[in-house]
Amino acid sequence: MKTTKILIAFLVSAFAFTACDNDDNPNETETAKPTIDKIELGLGNNEIGTIGEDFHFNAEVIAGDKIENVQIKIQQIAGENYSKVWSHEISWPQYAGAKNTTIHKHFDIPSDAAEGKYDFIIIITDQNGTKLEVKKNLNIYAAGNLPVNPTATVFTVFQNDNFFFRKGKYYQEGASFKTADVFSSQVSISGVKGDGIMYLLLINKAAKHKPESVDQIDFSKVIVYDVYEHKNMTEVGTFTNTPIDANFTVVRQMPVLKIGAAKDNNSPNPQDITGTRAWATGDYIYLAVYKNTTYNINFSQVIDVPVSL
């Protein structure tokens, strides 16, 4: 009897221990958290914002379940010096309910911002109760304190030597480029020094490609009208694809590109204008995109160019 009682007591104790052990380590799957990838702060992901000017933010988000909210915070860093206390927050609730999305936003750095180094915090809240926070670096400058500040001071398009676009306006509403028309353009960018490169591109809107920096160009979708670069500019000045010398002699003529041409003006190797970049009747964009490779600062400007073959 005594042996039987001891055995029963042992089995009861073992069962109780096992039950407690199972309670302490439930066999449950951890709640999935959102993930984020391909974060870009500033054009070309240069992590630079300019007070009072447009700022580019891009990220790809996959929710654990579904997105509840997307928020960014720009916060000052302890130990850094600022002219005043300043912070900024933006929420984008329109992404609520999405499983995965690309967040591509442009917003102005507020005019009351203080220059300095900041934490750029991205917060993704999930409907399943989880949250993801990612901290990146951001440098905010006043425009006058940027190492370079590219600005298009000349952006002119010619159709068969006649003005098509100049000084911010089209010279004839409803005009379009037709087969064998000559496309040419003068673009000058001021506020640059060091090294930089400029691409001037024609892109069919049907390609759904609008690069905001040189590094984003998909050359399978663009017709290169011109590519030109500057080297070792020691002082801030103007860079143009039609430079002149001290005697006001044109050093480089404007390139020409015939609508319907078999090859573009890419350098050093012109591309066949075939496949996804083949000529077609439709709405094109003409895009000037510039990268200062010394300071990793980008600039772009665009107009619409209709093409009727």
N, C-alpha and C positions, 0 to 999 in steps of 0.2 A: 504493500500500500504506500509506504513511505517513498519508494522509488518511483511509483506511478505519479504521486503528487509532485515530486521534484521535476519530472519530465514535462508534466502539464504546465507547471509554472515557467519552465524554460521556453516552451513553445509560445506561451502567451507573451512573455517578455520580448522574444524575437519578433513576433508579429507587430507588437507595439513599436519597437525600434524601427522596423521597416516602414511602417505607416508614417512615423515622424520624419524619416529620411525622405520619403516621397513628398511629404508636404513642404520640406525645406528646399527641394529641387524639383519643382513641377516641370513636367515634360511639355513645355509650351514654347512656341516659336516667338522669337523677339520681334516686336513691332518694327516694321520696315521704316527707315528714315528717308527723307528726300535726299537726292544727290544733285550736284551742280558741276558743270564742265564748261570749257571754252569761255572763260570769263575775260572780257575786254573792258578796260577802263581808259577812256580817251581814244582818239583816233590812232590806229596802229598799236593799241594797248600800251600807250606811252605813260600811263598813270599820271597825266597832267590835266588839270582843269584851269580855265582862265575866268577870272571874275567877270560876270556879266555876259559871258559868251556860252555858246552851245557846248554841251558835254555828251560824249557817246558812251553808252553802257550796253554791253551785250553779255548774255549768259544762257546756257542751255540747262534746263531743270527737268528732272524726273522725280515725280512724287513717290512717296512710299505707298500712299493710297490715292488721294487727290489733293491738289493744292488748295489751301485755305486762303493764304495771303502771301504777297511778295512785298518786302520792305527793304529800303536801304537807309543807312544812317551814316552821316559824315561827322566824325567826332574828333575833337582836338586830343592830342597825345600828351600825357603827363610828362613834364620836364622840358617840353618845347616852348618857345617864346612866341607869343602872338600879340597883335596890337589891341585885341579885345577878345572877350569870350564869344564864341560863335559855334553853332552846330546846325545841322540840316537833316530833315527826314522826309522821305517820300514813301507812300504805300500805293501799290497797284492791285486793288482787289479784283480787277477784271480778269485775273488769271484763275480765280476761284473755280474749282470743279475740273480743271484740266489735269490729266495724268502726266503729260509731258509737254513742254513748250519752250520756244526760244523767246527770251525776253530781249527785245531790241528797242532801246529807249534813247531819246535825245531830250535833254532838259538843260536849261540855263543854270550855270552856277550863279546863285543870287548875288546881286550887286552889293549887298552888305557883308559879303564874306570877308574873312581876314586871311591874308596870305599865310602860308606855312605848310607843314607836313601834317597829314591827317590819317586817321583810320577810316577806311571805307568798308562798312560792315553790311553784308548781304544777309538777310534773314528770310528763310523760307519756312512758313508754318504749314503743316500738313493737317488735313481733316482727321487723321487718325491720332492726333494729339502730339505727334513728334515735331521737332523743330531743328533746322540746320542753320548755323551761323558761320559765315566765312569772313575773315578779316583780310583786307588787302591794303596796300599803300597808295596814297594819293597826295600829290603835290599841287597846291593851289597858288597861282600867280596872279598878280595884277598884269594887265596886258603889257604895260610899259616895262615890266621887269622880266618878261620872257626872254630867254637867250636868243631866240628868233621868233618872229610872229608873221608867218607867211600870209600875204593878202594879194589877191589878184587885182592889179591896177590897170591891166589891159586884158580884155577877154573879147576878142573880135573874131567873127566868122565871115568868110567871103564865099559868095557863090558866083563862079566865073568872073572874078575880080570885082564884083559888085558887093556892097555891104549886104549881109544877111542878118547879122546880129552885131550890134555895137552899142556901147554905153548903156547896157541894161535893157535894150529894147530890140524887137524885131522890126526891120525896115519895111516889110510888107506882110501884113497878116494873111495867113493862108498859103504863103509860099512854101515850096518844098523842093528838095533836090531830086533831079531826074537822071536817068541813065546818061552817062558821058559828061554830066556837069562836073566842074572842077571844084572840089572842096579844099579850102585853105583857111588857115587860122593863125592869128598872132596872140600869144598869151605871155604876159609879163607878171612875175610874182615878186613883190617887194617885201622887205623885212627879213631877208635871209643872209646867211653867211656860212662859212665852212663848206661842206659837201652836201649836194642834194641832187635829186633826179625827178623829172617830170614826165608823165605819160599823158598824152592827149588821145582820147579813145572815142570811137563811135560804137554804140552798143544798141542792138535791137531790143526794145522793151520786152518783146516776147521771150527773150533769154532770161528775164527776171534776175538780172545781175547788175548790181550797182555798188561797186567797191568804194569804200570810203577811205581806203589807204592803199598805197602801192602794194603792200604785202597781200592784200585781198584780191588782187586781179586774177581772174581765171582767163588765161589767154585763149582758151578754146571758145570763149564766148564774146571776144572783143575784136574789133578792127582797130589796129594801131595807126592813127594818123601821124603821130610824131612821138619821139622819145629823145630827151635831151637832158644833159646833166651839167652841173657846175662843180668845180674843184677848188679847194683852198682859198675861198673868199675870206680875206682877213678882216674886212669891215662889213657891217650890215649894209646891204644894198639891194639892187634889183637884178633879177635873173629873168631872161627872156629867150624864147626860141628863135628870135630874130635879132641877135646882138649886133651892135655897131662899134667901131673903134673910135679912137680919140679924134679922128678926122671926119667922123660921121659917115663913114663908109660901112655899108652893110657887110658884116663878116659872114653871115649865114642867111641864105635866102629862105623864105617860108617854103616848107615842103608843099607839094600838091598831091592830091589823091582823087582820082576819077571815080565817080560813082559807077559801080559795075566792074571795077578793076579786078584782075585775077589775084593780085597780091597786095598786102598792105605795106606800111612803111616801118614795120618793126625793125629794130636794130639790135644786133648785127645781122639777124636772119629774118627777112620778110616772111610773113605767113601767107599760105594759100587761103584765100577767102572762100572757104568751103565749109561743109558740115554745119555745125551749130552757129557759125558766124557768117554763113553765106548771105549775100545781099538778098533783101526781100522788101517788098512794099510794106510800109508800116511806119510806126512812130519809133524813132531812135532817140537816144540821149547822146549829147556830146559832153564828155566828162574830162575835166582837167584834174589830175590827181598828182600831188607832189609830196615827196618825203625828204625831209632834211635828215640825212643819215648821220650827221655829226651829233645832232641833239635829239634825234628820234621824235621829231614833230612833223605831223602830217597836215595837209590842207587839200580840200577838194571843192570844185564848183561845177555846176551842171546846167545845161539848157536842153530844151526839146528840139529835135531836128527831124521833121517829117521827110520821108523818102518815098517817091512815087516812081517805080520802075516802068 
